């Protein structure tokens, strides 16, 4: 895992986000049309991008996408994707709403994956460039990542 400058300011999202709440609604997919379209046709790609960020680069987006595809092909993709929603919620102290993570991914998988992607973007993280490129960007700009490091969370 790549380190970053710890003597720097915290990455600030473009807008002030509500503490302990999702920054967008579950059905706000059209807020990011390109991601909505990609996720509708290839949800495993979007989930791979989310997984790489949530796992802080320890899981590659390619491997996460492949795992998502494999689990989805046997009807269990919701188990894999629900796990990442739970991790993302823990990372930003978000509520489990409108229902449980696994139920949500079982019933509204595309909507929930789109919401998770938007949440990362709204926190100043660009999932499309991957963990390493985000860390390099934060180092260049002299800012701390908006993610608490492993072992540093409550």
Steps between C-alpha positions, in 0.01 A plus 500: 500500500626847416552754775401861485614820662359506854584870552243624255146630498202267466347453154189716482204396291355759264196548723449461874368149559250418773663304783373145534273522195528392139586799279254383230189290494481140386313591182710806403681300230459768236716736708791320333368381165822343373538289814130409487536372145820307575347345811179402320692299243815400694436520876806284567729775363354767726508266799866419424583870514314541829667192652850621412437829682317352798775238544764777469669336203541153653239364257557589136203627301554222246489225761197656672322532164576137419378386843184705456437349157563146624274540803232662282512217249397254771235734641698617803634836383294674767711329770822640356368849428312525830827441684650809336198714583543402865871592486425835334235580760747424780765715333278810497267415794195476274166351604379166369205637307247469351553135601781252565803499272446148368126547450569825315757334274268206444210722390655824370858407414559751219348786700707421809828462308436836330431662838822359647704628205345848536572494874870441437508778240317739733764431765775612261604156372504410131435124479563498125874565545554242776656513845862559395416795273281655770784473754742659251249779435457561873879510546543743208229728639631464856177369646409205721265240357142527621522136612614396846797264478466139614560472871407864546123457491282459806 
